[in-house]
Amino acid sequence: MLEEVQERYLEVREVGSGQVVTVIEVLSPKNKRAEEGRQAYLSKRQRILASQTHLVEIDLLRAGEPLPIASLYRIIVSRSQYRPKAELYPFGLRQPLPTIVVPLLPGDEEPTLAMQSILELVYRRGRYHQAIDYDQPAIPPIPKSELEWASSQIEASNSS
């Protein structure tokens, strides 16, 4: 039986006109598979990058084909007025997620997002600690150079 999966994203809109100012995308496995979902996302991404809309793209997935500008994990903040340049926040497994600034319209105060705090909140509220079996090997496997560290983090979390 086919399961329908809804892709979610966040649009920041100007109150008066409803104009989309910023799109915030958290990449899903579907966005990174070399199939129809990836092509659909790349088309959407290209439309945003060709517009005056800012793009915040958050990639926390190790699986799938990395989108252009590869690092283990990354956040890209693409401000329309500075394209093709963008702010790149690459980070690894041992590093906390960065705090980023969300671009808005000129003259608007731009909010900061403490991405590590947001991830921890979502993890706790979503009860992912109950849904994920950390005794099973990660898919894709965690690099051997990071495995001992990751195991110690899981062990510390289980003892608290």
C-alpha positions as CSV (number, residue, x, y, z in Angstrom):
1,M,0.0,0.0,0.0
2,L,1.4,3.4,-1.0
3,E,1.9,5.9,1.8
4,E,1.5,9.6,1.0
5,V,4.2,11.7,2.5
6,Q,3.6,15.5,2.8
7,E,6.7,17.7,2.4
8,R,6.7,20.6,4.8
9,Y,8.5,23.9,4.6
10,L,8.0,27.3,6.2
11,E,7.3,30.5,4.3
12,V,7.8,33.9,5.9
13,R,5.4,36.4,4.2
14,E,5.0,40.1,4.3
15,V,1.8,40.9,6.2
16,G,0.3,43.5,3.9
17,S,0.8,41.9,0.6
18,G,1.3,38.2,1.4
19,Q,4.5,38.3,-0.6
20,V,6.9,35.4,0.2
21,V,10.0,36.9,1.8
22,T,11.9,33.8,2.9
23,V,11.5,30.1,2.5
24,I,12.9,27.8,5.1
25,E,13.5,24.2,3.9
26,V,14.6,21.3,6.1
27,L,15.7,18.7,3.5
28,S,14.0,15.3,3.7
29,P,15.2,12.0,2.4
30,K,12.9,12.5,-0.6
31,N,14.8,15.7,-1.5
32,K,18.1,13.9,-1.6
33,R,17.2,10.7,-3.4
34,A,18.1,10.6,-7.1
35,E,14.5,10.3,-8.1
36,E,11.4,12.4,-8.9
37,G,11.4,14.0,-5.4
38,R,15.0,15.3,-5.8
39,Q,14.2,16.7,-9.2
40,A,11.0,18.4,-7.9
41,Y,13.0,19.9,-5.0
42,L,15.8,21.1,-7.3
43,S,13.3,22.8,-9.6
44,K,11.6,24.5,-6.6
45,R,15.0,25.6,-5.3
46,Q,15.9,27.0,-8.7
47,R,12.7,29.0,-8.8
48,I,13.4,30.5,-5.4
49,L,17.0,31.3,-6.3
50,A,15.8,33.0,-9.5
51,S,13.4,35.2,-7.5
52,Q,13.7,37.9,-4.8
53,T,12.8,35.4,-2.1
54,H,15.5,34.5,0.4
55,L,16.2,30.8,1.0
56,V,17.3,29.0,4.2
57,E,18.2,25.4,3.4
58,I,18.9,23.0,6.3
59,D,20.5,19.7,5.5
60,L,20.9,17.4,8.6
61,L,20.9,14.1,6.6
62,R,23.8,11.9,6.0
63,A,21.9,9.7,3.5
64,G,21.1,10.5,-0.1
65,E,23.0,12.4,-2.7
66,P,24.3,15.7,-1.3
67,L,23.0,18.8,-3.0
68,P,25.6,21.1,-4.5
69,I,27.9,22.5,-1.8
70,A,28.6,19.3,0.2
71,S,29.7,18.9,3.8
72,L,28.5,16.4,6.3
73,Y,25.8,18.7,7.5
74,R,25.1,22.3,6.5
75,I,22.9,25.2,6.5
76,I,22.8,27.7,3.6
77,V,21.3,31.2,3.9
78,S,20.9,32.7,0.5
79,R,19.9,36.3,0.5
80,S,18.4,37.4,-2.7
81,Q,20.4,40.6,-3.0
82,Y,23.7,38.8,-2.7
83,R,23.2,35.9,-5.1
84,P,25.1,33.9,-6.3
85,K,26.9,34.3,-3.0
86,A,25.4,32.7,0.1
87,E,26.3,32.2,3.8
88,L,27.4,28.6,4.4
89,Y,27.4,27.0,7.8
90,P,29.0,23.6,7.5
91,F,29.3,21.5,10.6
92,G,30.1,17.9,11.6
93,L,28.6,15.4,14.0
94,R,30.6,16.6,17.0
95,Q,29.7,20.2,16.5
96,P,26.5,21.9,17.7
97,L,24.2,23.3,15.1
98,P,24.9,27.0,14.5
99,T,22.8,30.0,15.3
100,I,21.7,31.6,12.1
101,V,20.0,34.9,11.1
102,V,16.8,34.7,9.0
103,P,16.8,37.3,6.2
104,L,13.8,39.5,5.9
105,L,12.8,42.7,4.1
106,P,15.2,45.6,4.2
107,G,14.6,47.6,7.4
108,D,13.0,44.6,9.3
109,E,14.8,43.3,12.4
110,E,16.1,39.9,11.4
111,P,15.5,37.1,14.0
112,T,18.2,34.6,15.0
113,L,17.4,30.9,15.2
114,A,19.5,28.9,17.7
115,M,19.3,25.7,15.6
116,Q,20.8,23.4,18.3
117,S,18.2,24.5,20.8
118,I,15.4,24.0,18.2
119,L,16.7,20.5,17.3
120,E,16.8,19.5,21.0
121,L,13.3,20.8,21.6
122,V,11.9,19.0,18.5
123,Y,13.7,15.8,19.6
124,R,12.3,16.0,23.1
125,R,8.8,17.0,22.1
126,G,8.7,14.5,19.2
127,R,9.8,11.8,21.7
128,Y,12.4,10.6,19.2
129,H,14.4,9.2,22.1
130,Q,11.6,6.6,22.4
131,A,11.2,6.0,18.7
132,I,14.8,5.5,17.7
133,D,16.5,2.2,18.6
134,Y,20.1,3.3,19.1
135,D,21.2,-0.3,19.6
136,Q,20.8,-0.8,15.8
137,P,23.5,0.4,13.4
138,A,22.9,3.8,11.8
139,I,21.9,3.9,8.2
140,P,24.0,5.0,6.5
141,P,26.8,3.9,8.9
142,I,28.4,6.6,11.0
143,P,32.1,7.0,9.9
144,K,34.4,4.9,12.1
145,S,36.2,8.1,13.2
146,E,33.0,9.3,14.8
147,L,31.5,6.0,16.0
148,E,33.2,5.9,19.4
149,W,32.2,9.5,20.1
150,A,28.6,8.9,19.0
151,S,28.3,5.8,21.2
152,S,29.6,7.7,24.2
153,Q,27.0,10.4,23.6
154,I,24.2,7.9,23.5
155,E,25.5,6.2,26.6
156,A,25.7,9.5,28.5
157,S,22.2,10.4,27.4
158,N,20.8,7.0,28.5
159,S,22.3,7.4,32.0
160,S,20.8,10.9,32.6
